[in-house]
């Protein structure tokens, strides 16, 4: 993919993030997008080693993160915004507001309640952030990453 201007989405489980790191290191001229906040085990309340792996992959300037569909990894009958918050906030904190994009992950997000539920949860998660941060996550960063008008 080097030199094509195309991006490569990384859809990996937490224990596979070290392999994604190795790939990003081998191809520094390729822009990678780590999907679904690195697929954390939210239902199992497992932040480790996911948390450490996310911090490490975020050190690669050629990797961005997609905040997408994490409701599919939570308990569909009991998750709340606060259940998702540590995972989304760690992802944004590790990558920074300028290296995260939002995604619906539709139709997979229906496993956790549906698209409108995920959109509402996203807005609740972003309620305390600034307008430029929110706009970057929801559209500006994607426009820049994929050179959209």
C-alpha positions as CSV (number, residue, x, y, z in Angstrom):
1,X,0.0,0.0,0.0
2,X,3.0,2.3,0.4
3,X,2.7,5.2,-2.0
4,X,-0.9,4.6,-3.0
5,X,-2.5,7.0,-0.5
6,X,-4.9,4.3,0.6
7,X,-5.5,3.4,4.2
8,X,-5.5,0.0,5.8
9,X,-8.0,-0.9,8.5
10,X,-6.8,-3.0,11.4
11,X,-9.5,-5.2,12.8
12,X,-7.8,-7.1,15.6
13,X,-8.5,-8.5,19.0
14,X,-6.6,-7.1,22.0
15,X,-4.1,-10.0,22.0
16,X,-3.4,-9.3,18.3
17,X,-2.6,-5.6,18.8
18,X,1.2,-6.4,19.1
19,X,1.1,-7.9,15.6
20,X,-0.7,-4.8,14.4
21,X,2.1,-2.7,16.0
22,X,4.7,-4.8,14.2
23,X,2.9,-4.3,10.9
24,X,2.7,-0.5,11.4
25,X,6.4,-0.5,12.2
26,X,7.2,-2.4,9.0
27,X,5.2,0.0,6.8
28,X,5.7,3.5,8.2
29,X,4.5,5.1,5.0
30,X,1.1,3.4,5.2
31,X,-1.7,5.0,7.1
32,X,-3.4,2.4,9.4
33,X,-6.8,2.8,11.1
34,X,-7.3,0.6,14.2
35,X,-11.0,-0.2,14.2
36,X,-13.5,-0.5,17.1
37,X,-11.2,1.0,19.7
38,X,-9.1,-2.2,19.4
39,X,-12.1,-4.4,20.1
40,X,-11.9,-4.3,23.9
41,X,-13.6,-7.0,26.0
42,X,-16.1,-4.6,27.6
43,X,-18.5,-7.3,28.6
44,X,-15.7,-9.0,30.5
45,X,-14.6,-5.7,32.0
46,X,-11.1,-6.5,30.8
47,X,-8.9,-3.4,30.4
48,X,-5.6,-5.3,30.5
49,X,-3.6,-5.9,28.3
50,X,-5.9,-3.9,26.0
51,X,-5.1,-0.6,27.7
52,X,-1.3,-1.1,27.5
53,X,-1.5,-2.3,23.9
54,X,-3.6,0.7,22.9
55,X,-1.1,3.1,24.5
56,X,1.8,1.4,22.6
57,X,0.1,1.3,19.2
58,X,-0.9,5.0,19.6
59,X,2.8,5.9,19.7
60,X,2.9,5.1,15.9
61,X,2.2,8.3,14.0
62,X,0.9,6.2,11.0
63,X,-1.9,4.7,13.1
64,X,-5.3,6.4,13.8
65,X,-8.1,4.9,15.8
66,X,-11.8,4.5,14.9
67,X,-14.3,4.9,17.7
68,X,-16.8,2.6,16.3
69,X,-19.4,0.0,17.4
70,X,-18.0,-0.7,20.9
71,X,-21.6,-1.4,22.0
72,X,-21.2,-4.8,20.2
73,X,-18.5,-5.7,22.8
74,X,-20.5,-4.8,25.8
75,X,-23.3,-6.8,27.5
76,X,-26.3,-6.0,25.3
77,X,-28.8,-6.1,28.2
78,X,-26.9,-4.0,30.7
79,X,-24.4,-1.6,29.2
80,X,-24.6,2.1,29.9
81,X,-22.6,5.1,28.6
82,X,-20.5,4.7,31.8
83,X,-19.7,1.1,30.8
84,X,-18.2,2.4,27.5
85,X,-16.6,5.5,28.9
86,X,-13.2,4.1,30.1
87,X,-12.6,2.4,26.7
88,X,-13.5,5.3,24.5
89,X,-11.7,7.8,26.7
90,X,-8.6,5.8,26.9
91,X,-8.6,5.4,23.1
92,X,-9.0,9.2,22.6
93,X,-6.5,9.9,25.3
94,X,-3.9,7.6,23.8
95,X,-4.3,8.8,20.2
96,X,-5.3,12.4,20.8
97,X,-8.3,14.2,19.4
98,X,-6.7,14.7,16.0
99,X,-6.1,11.0,15.4
100,X,-9.5,9.5,16.0
101,X,-12.5,9.1,13.7
102,X,-16.0,8.0,14.4
103,X,-17.7,5.0,12.8
104,X,-21.2,3.5,13.1
105,X,-20.1,-0.2,12.6
106,X,-23.6,-0.8,11.3
107,X,-25.1,-3.4,11.2
108,X,-22.8,-5.0,13.8
109,X,-23.7,-2.2,16.3
110,X,-27.2,-3.7,16.4
111,X,-25.7,-6.4,18.6
112,X,-25.6,-3.7,21.3
113,X,-28.8,-1.9,20.7
114,X,-28.8,-0.4,17.2
115,X,-27.5,2.6,15.3
116,X,-29.6,5.2,17.1
117,X,-28.5,3.8,20.4
118,X,-24.8,4.0,19.5
119,X,-25.2,7.5,18.1
120,X,-26.9,8.6,21.3
121,X,-24.2,7.0,23.4
122,X,-21.5,8.8,21.3
123,X,-23.2,12.1,21.9
124,X,-23.4,11.4,25.7
125,X,-19.7,10.4,25.7
126,X,-18.8,13.6,24.0
127,X,-21.0,15.9,26.1
128,X,-18.1,17.4,28.0
129,X,-15.7,18.0,25.1
130,X,-15.2,21.1,23.0
131,X,-16.8,21.8,19.7
132,X,-13.6,21.4,17.7
133,X,-12.8,18.1,19.4
134,X,-16.3,16.8,18.7
135,X,-16.3,18.0,15.1
136,X,-12.9,16.5,14.6
137,X,-13.9,13.1,15.8
138,X,-17.3,13.1,14.1
139,X,-16.2,14.4,10.7
140,X,-13.1,16.7,10.4
141,X,-10.5,14.0,11.0
142,X,-12.2,11.6,8.5
143,X,-12.3,14.3,5.9
144,X,-8.6,14.9,6.4
145,X,-7.7,11.2,6.5
146,X,-9.6,10.1,3.5
147,X,-9.3,13.5,1.7
148,X,-13.0,14.1,1.5
149,X,-14.6,17.4,0.6
